[in-house]
Amino acid sequence: MKLIEVMNQSTIKYNVHNPKFGEVPVTISLVDRNDNFPEFANSLYEVHVPENCEVGTTRTSAWVRAFDDDLGKFGTRGMRYTNIAGSIDHM
């Protein structure tokens, strides 16, 4: 059997609308290189940013969790997702 590389992508895009808060569009993309799509653990993630934060402040509490049903090093146990602005590290 010959393995053929397949790429899948899952994206969540959400705009925040609330008169008591500011508005910010957020897009998170997961790219996968084999047969099963990665899936986000939750459909909604909330991140609270203090009003007095400086421009460019990184929120280390902004965690997004996703799972991948692929086996072995190509599945959830073979990768780890870091913060939204970070990278994907293969273990």
C-alpha positions in Angstrom: 0.0 0.0 0.0 1.3 3.4 -0.9 0.6 6.4 1.3 -0.7 9.4 -0.7 -0.5 12.7 1.1 -3.9 14.4 1.7 -4.3 17.8 3.1 -7.5 18.8 5.1 -8.2 22.1 6.7 -10.6 23.1 9.5 -11.4 26.8 10.1 -13.4 28.6 12.7 -14.3 32.3 12.0 -16.2 34.3 14.5 -17.0 38.0 14.8 -17.7 39.4 18.3 -20.7 41.7 18.5 -21.8 43.2 21.8 -22.5 46.9 22.6 -20.5 46.7 25.9 -17.4 45.3 24.2 -15.2 46.0 21.2 -15.4 43.9 18.1 -12.6 41.6 16.8 -12.7 39.0 14.0 -10.8 35.8 14.9 -9.9 33.1 12.4 -8.1 29.9 13.4 -7.0 27.4 10.8 -5.7 23.9 11.3 -4.0 22.2 8.4 -3.8 18.4 8.4 -1.8 16.2 6.0 -3.7 12.9 6.1 -7.1 11.3 6.1 -9.1 12.7 9.1 -10.0 16.3 9.7 -8.9 17.9 13.0 -11.9 19.0 15.0 -12.1 21.8 17.6 -13.1 20.6 21.1 -15.5 23.5 21.6 -17.5 25.6 19.2 -17.0 28.7 21.3 -13.8 30.0 23.1 -13.8 33.1 25.2 -10.8 35.2 25.9 -10.9 38.2 28.2 -8.6 41.1 27.4 -8.2 43.8 30.0 -9.2 47.3 28.8 -5.7 48.8 29.6 -3.6 46.2 27.5 -1.0 47.7 25.2 -1.2 47.0 21.5 0.5 43.7 20.7 -0.1 42.2 24.1 -0.1 38.4 23.9 -2.8 36.5 25.9 -1.2 33.4 27.2 -4.6 32.2 28.5 -6.0 31.9 25.0 -6.0 28.2 24.6 -7.7 26.4 21.7 -8.1 22.6 21.8 -8.4 20.4 18.7 -8.4 16.6 18.2 -7.3 14.5 15.3 -8.5 10.9 14.8 -5.4 9.8 12.8 -3.3 7.1 14.3 0.2 7.2 15.6 2.4 10.3 15.0 -0.2 11.8 12.7 -3.0 11.9 15.3 -3.6 14.0 18.5 -0.8 12.2 20.4 1.7 13.2 17.7 1.2 16.9 17.8 0.6 19.7 20.1 -1.1 23.0 19.4 0.5 26.1 21.1 -1.1 29.5 21.4 -3.0 31.0 18.6 0.0 33.0 17.3 2.4 30.2 17.9 3.4 27.2 15.9 2.5 23.5 15.6 5.2 21.4 17.2 5.6 17.7 16.2 6.6 15.6 19.2 
